[in-house]
Every structure is written in C-alpha cells, then in structure tokens.
C-alpha cells in the first residue's frame, strides 16, 4: 500500500514537472524586456542576387515593427525572439501574453537564445564573443527534456511489472533532468545578471538612442522551468526509494 501511494505521488510530481519543462521549452517568455528606443528593426535575408561573376550575394532587408510607439516590448525563448510596440502605460508581462499579441509583432528565429545572437551578415559589428556559451544553454535544455521523457517512459514500462530496476533507473533519469534544467536556469541567471543585457535588447537600435531606458524581467517561461525543477527532483527521489523497497521485498 505504501509503495503504491509513493508511486502515485511520485508519478504526479513527475508529470507536473515534465509539463513545466515542456511549457518552458515551448514558450518564448524567458526574457521580457521593454525600452523607449523606438520600433525594432531586424535584418532578414531576401532572395539572393548575383554579381558580375555570377556569384550569389545574400542581400538583407530590414523588418520594422510598426506603427511606432514610445515603448517597445521584447520577449524571447528557445524558438523565437519577438518585438512590438505598445502604449507607454502597458505592463510588460501582461502585454506579452498570448491574448495581447498585436498584428505589428515582428519575430525572428532564436534557437540559440539566450546569449547574444549576431543578426545579419557574419561577421557582424554587434557580434558578442560570449555567444559561444549559448550552445551550452541549448544542449542543457534539450538533454533535460530527453532525460524527463526517458524517465517517464521507463516508469510506464516498469510500473505494470513492478520492476525495481526500471523504477531506480527512471528515478535517476528524472533527477538528471532536474539537475540539467537547474544548470540551465543558473546559466540564464548568470547571463541576466553578469552580461550587458541592455546592449543585447537594444542591438543596433542602441546606436541611435544611447540614453534609452531598458527594463529587463524574468518571464513566465523561466518561472515554469524553476517550478518544474523541485517537482522533478522529488519525483526522481521517490522512485529511487520505491525501487529500493521493491528490491528489498524480493
């Protein structure tokens, strides 16, 4: 009876924790920022042209969010980096929710977020040498999801057959997933607190308004990941204990 109750509670914790990880991974609200520097203008590739020698040249055009307003909002995640204009009195977090998305929103791919991304041709003047560390963030979050899914799959296979080995192995995978997401959060906090995030938010626009006021917040995706870490950790520990109990019975 105790083993069954522990398995049920551990499964609930693990399921909720994994859902939190998926929400954090699939939503683009790790960073929420606002500034008064005007509309976002991000370069995007156009149809390649050819020079006199027949060599293709990649041309770039600028996408600008419009109409302009006195407050620009930015939200970013693993997949997208989006910006749009709102009224000066708008709350940054509330304005970036799904129900408040304006037609003027402009998004670019952000697969290697959170560390600075070089926009436009490479080498680019705004390129930051710390961008090499963004790869670690990507690897950690992907491995964390794989670990959580693997642990859940092992539990599905192990519970019907009361296998102590699968319970123990699943618990180890869940704990590993929690640790990987914890490292992901620590890397993100380190970037937010130690790097020049205001320069990253403004990108090229900062040259036109050096005195811009920038507000940077931790978004809902970050909070979802932070909530999932202890849930996944508790779930993993519970299933490792269940595995020991099942082994002791045999």
N, C-alpha and C positions, 0 to 999 in steps of 0.2 A: 504494500500500500504506500509506504514512504517512497519507494523507488518510483512508483507510478506518479505520485504527486510531484516529486522532484523533476521527473521527465517532462511533465506537463508544464510546470512553471518555467523550466529551462527552455522549452520549445517556444513558449510565448515571448520570453525575453529575447531569444534569438531571432524570432520572426520580426518583432518590432524593431530590433536593432538593425537587421538587414534591410528592412524597409526604409529606415532612416538613412542608411548608406546609399540606397538607390535614389532617394529623394535628393540627397546632397550631390550625387554624381550627375543626375539628370537635369537638375535645375541650375540656372545661371545667376545665382544670387549669393556667391561667396563674398564678393566685394560690391558695395553700394556706395557711390560717391556722387557729390554734387559740386558744381563750380559756377562762377559767374563770368566765364571767359567766352561765352557765345556758343554757337552751334558746333557740333562735332563735324570734322571734315576728314574722312578716312580714305586713303587711296585704294582703288580696286583695279584689278587687271582688266584690260579691254582686249579686243581682237588683235592679235599680233600683226605688225606691219613688216615690210621687207625693205632693206636699204638697197643701194645701187648694186651691191654684190650678191643680192638675193638672200642675205642673212636675215632671219626673223628678229625683229626688235619688239620686246614687250613694252607696250605703252600702258600708262596708268592714268586713270581719271579720278577725280575727287568726288566722293559722295558726301553731301552735306545735309544734315538733318534740318528741316525747315517746317514751319516758319520759325525764325529766330525768336528767342525769348531771353530774359535776363538770367535764367537759371537752367543749366544743363545737368541732366542726370545720366549716370553711367551704372550699369550692373553687369557683372561678369561671372562666368563659371567655366566649367571644363569645355563646353562646346561653343559658346557664343560670348561676344563682347558687344553690348548694345548701348546706344546713347540716344537721347531725345530731349526735347525742350518742354518745360512746364512753367507754370506760374511761379513767381518768386516765393509765394507763401506755401507752396506744396511741401508736404513731408516726404523726405527722400525714400524711406522704406515703403510707405503706403503707396507712393506714386509708381513704384516699380512692380507692384503686384500684378498678377495676370489680368485682373479685371480693369486695370487702368492703363492698358497699353495703347498709346496713340498711333495714328497712321503714319506719323512722321518719324517713327523709330527707325534707326539705321543700325544694322548688325553686321559684324564681321566674324569670321571663324576665330575661335580662341582655344584650340585644342591644347596648346602648351601653356595656358594660363596656370598659375598666377604670375610668374615672374615676367619681366618686360618682354614684349614681342616687337620685333623690328617690322614696321609697316612699310610697304612699298618695296622698291628695289633693294637688293642686298649687294654690297654693304650700304647701310642706311645711316644718315647722320645721327638719328636718335637711338641707334643700337646700344644696348647696355651689356657690358661684359658679364653681368650676373645672370643673363638669360640662360647660361648653360645649366644652371641649377633647376630650371623649370622642368627639365626632363625627370629629375628625381621625384618631383611632385606628381607628374603623370604616372610614373611607374608605381609609386606607392598607392595611389588611389585605385588603379586598375588591379594591382595584386590584392589589395584589401577586399575588393568586390569578389574576385576569384576565390579568395580564401573563405569568405562568408558563404558563397554559393556551394563550394565544395563541402564545407562543414554541414550545411543543410542537407545536401544530397546523401552524405554518409549517414546522417540521422534517419532519413527516410528509409534507407536500406537496413539500418541497424535496429531500429525500434521493434519492427514486427518479429525479428528473430532473437531479440534480447541478447544481442552480441556486445559483450563488454569491450572488445577490441574496437569495434566501429564507434561505440559511444566515446571511448577515450580519444580516438583519432579525430572524431568530429569536434570534440571539445578543444583539442589542440589547434585545429584549423580556425575555430571561432575566436580563440584567444589571439592567434596570429593576426587575424583580420582586424581585431580591435587594436592591436599594437600598431599595425600598419596605418590605420586611419588616425591613430593618435600621433604618429610621426608626421602624417600629412597635415594635421592641424597645427602641430608645432612649427613645421616649415612655413605654413601660411602666416602664423602669428609673427614669426621671425621676419618674414618679408614685410608685413604690415608695419612692424614697429622699428625695424632697423634700416630698411631701404627708403629711398626717396619716392614714396608712393604718389605724392602730389605731382612730381615730374612725370610719372607714368600716366596718371589720369589726364594731364593736360596734353601730353605728347607734343606734336608740332604746334598746337594752338598756344602753348605757353610762351612762345617767342613773341606773339602778338600782344599778349597781356601779362607781363611779368608780375604784376601785383594782384593776380587773381586770387580770390579766396576759395579754398578747396576744403570740403568736408568729406571725410572717409569713415565708413561704418562697416562693421562685420554684418554680412547679410544672413538671410534665413537659411540658406544652404549650409553655411558654416555652422549655424546653431543646430541644424538637423544632424550633421555629422558628429558634433560634440555630444548630442543626446544619444546617438547610437553607440558610442564607444563603451560607456559603462554597461549598457544593456547587453552588448555582445560579449563583453568580458565576463559578466556574471553568468551568462548562458554557457559559455565555454567552461567555466569552473564547475558549474553544476553538472554538466555532462561528463566531465572527467571524474567527478566524485561518484556519479551513477555508474560509470564504467568500473571503478574500483569496487563498489558494492556488489555489482553483478559478478565480478571475478571472485570475490570472497564467498559468494554463495556456492560456487562450483567446487 
